[in-house]
């Protein structure tokens, strides 16, 4: 039943966003690009919250104070579920785009809204296209837009983190922005564990302390993927107790 509710809610929210809010966004864009992005992202975040609330997905959020204010950052997260963005994105401060697989760019209506969200599409099987996507992310950060990325490159099938790709961290290395790891627990239980059904679920989302690459040793910077993954794995293992706690 919940999978039907989720589908209907998603379609309903998307329809409302197109009918009511698109004219507002386009008008705002005539005066200010930043205003357009802020309005669009506010609408999307509220839409995500509504869908999750109606589906009974409850999230304990830890560490919001660790997100720097008034500066663009690189959000780096573990990836277990298609719901990861719906849960984490509404909690990210400021204008934030995320890196998404290129297949989503072919869904016209969705791609338009993802454009409003400053998303960057990446084809990980095409090295040239991947490099171009990373360069676009670097430009976004320099212009004040934070970027969220899943450095595993794909969803984990068992909850264990896959090796992080160091290339994802070039965004921070080339811009000097801080890295804010975010760790999610139990998101697979909401959908993938019994797909296509959606299950009312408790999840945990923690934003870790920001990492400034300039303060790390040369060795840690060289292996920044493993360095960040070790921090996130420790947080993931610790927060698993919050899921198991009755």
LINNOR-V424888 format. One record per residue. N is the residue number from 1. PHI is phi as a letter, one per 30 degrees, with the letter a starting at -180 (none if undefined). NEAR is the number of other ideal C-beta (glycine too) atoms within 12 Angstrom. Layout:
N_PHI_NEAR ; N_PHI_NEAR
//
This chain:
1_none_14 ; 2_d_24 ; 3_d_19 ; 4_d_15 ; 5_d_23 ; 6_d_32 ; 7_d_20 ; 8_d_18 ; 9_d_27 ; 10_d_27 ; 11_d_18 ; 12_d_19 ; 13_d_30 ; 14_d_26 ; 15_d_16 ; 16_d_19 ; 17_e_33 ; 18_d_24 ; 19_d_13 ; 20_d_16 ; 21_c_27 ; 22_e_23 ; 23_e_15 ; 24_d_22 ; 25_d_30 ; 26_d_18 ; 27_d_14 ; 28_d_23 ; 29_d_20 ; 30_d_12 ; 31_c_13 ; 32_a_14 ; 33_d_21 ; 34_d_19 ; 35_d_20 ; 36_d_28 ; 37_d_31 ; 38_d_26 ; 39_d_29 ; 40_d_34 ; 41_d_37 ; 42_d_26 ; 43_d_29 ; 44_d_38 ; 45_d_31 ; 46_d_21 ; 47_d_31 ; 48_d_33 ; 49_e_25 ; 50_d_24 ; 51_d_34 ; 52_d_39 ; 53_d_21 ; 54_d_24 ; 55_d_33 ; 56_i_21 ; 57_c_36 ; 58_c_24 ; 59_b_35 ; 60_d_24 ; 61_c_27 ; 62_b_24 ; 63_i_23 ; 64_e_21 ; 65_d_16 ; 66_d_28 ; 67_d_33 ; 68_e_24 ; 69_c_15 ; 70_h_11 ; 71_a_22 ; 72_d_36 ; 73_b_42 ; 74_c_46 ; 75_d_50 ; 76_b_45 ; 77_b_45 ; 78_d_45 ; 79_b_40 ; 80_c_37 ; 81_b_36 ; 82_d_24 ; 83_d_34 ; 84_e_39 ; 85_d_38 ; 86_e_36 ; 87_d_43 ; 88_d_43 ; 89_e_38 ; 90_d_29 ; 91_c_34 ; 92_d_37 ; 93_d_28 ; 94_i_32 ; 95_d_36 ; 96_b_41 ; 97_c_41 ; 98_b_39 ; 99_d_43 ; 100_b_36 ; 101_d_31 ; 102_d_22 ; 103_e_15 ; 104_d_25 ; 105_d_23 ; 106_d_14 ; 107_c_17 ; 108_e_12 ; 109_d_20 ; 110_d_24 ; 111_d_20 ; 112_d_22 ; 113_d_32 ; 114_d_30 ; 115_d_27 ; 116_d_36 ; 117_d_41 ; 118_i_37 ; 119_d_36 ; 120_b_36 ; 121_d_30 ; 122_b_37 ; 123_c_23 ; 124_d_26 ; 125_d_13 ; 126_c_14 ; 127_e_13 ; 128_d_13 ; 129_d_19 ; 130_d_26 ; 131_d_19 ; 132_d_18 ; 133_d_33 ; 134_d_35 ; 135_d_22 ; 136_d_27 ; 137_d_42 ; 138_d_30 ; 139_d_21 ; 140_e_34 ; 141_d_37 ; 142_d_20 ; 143_d_21 ; 144_j_23 ; 145_c_37 ; 146_d_42 ; 147_b_48 ; 148_c_47 ; 149_b_48 ; 150_c_39 ; 151_d_40 ; 152_d_29 ; 153_i_26 ; 154_a_23 ; 155_d_27 ; 156_d_27 ; 157_c_16 ; 158_b_11 ; 159_j_28 ; 160_d_19 ; 161_d_36 ; 162_d_22 ; 163_e_20 ; 164_d_32 ; 165_d_28 ; 166_d_24 ; 167_e_26 ; 168_d_39 ; 169_d_37 ; 170_d_30 ; 171_e_43 ; 172_d_40 ; 173_d_27 ; 174_d_23 ; 175_c_29 ; 176_i_20 ; 177_d_34 ; 178_d_34 ; 179_c_48 ; 180_c_41 ; 181_d_44 ; 182_b_49 ; 183_b_45 ; 184_c_50 ; 185_c_40 ; 186_i_36 ; 187_d_41 ; 188_d_29 ; 189_d_29 ; 190_d_36 ; 191_b_31 ; 192_e_25 ; 193_d_20 ; 194_b_16 ; 195_e_19 ; 196_c_15 ; 197_d_20 ; 198_c_33 ; 199_c_28 ; 200_e_23 ; 201_b_32 ; 202_c_27 ; 203_b_39 ; 204_b_35 ; 205_b_44 ; 206_b_36 ; 207_c_35 ; 208_d_35 ; 209_d_24 ; 210_d_30 ; 211_c_32 ; 212_c_21 ; 213_e_27 ; 214_d_17 ; 215_c_15 ; 216_c_21 ; 217_d_12 ; 218_e_12 ; 219_d_10 ; 220_d_23 ; 221_d_23 ; 222_d_15 ; 223_c_18 ; 224_d_33 ; 225_d_31 ; 226_d_21 ; 227_d_29 ; 228_d_42 ; 229_d_35 ; 230_d_22 ; 231_d_32 ; 232_d_38 ; 233_d_27 ; 234_d_18 ; 235_d_32 ; 236_e_34 ; 237_d_22 ; 238_d_19 ; 239_d_33 ; 240_d_23 ; 241_d_15 ; 242_d_25 ; 243_d_26 ; 244_d_14 ; 245_d_12 ; 246_d_6
//
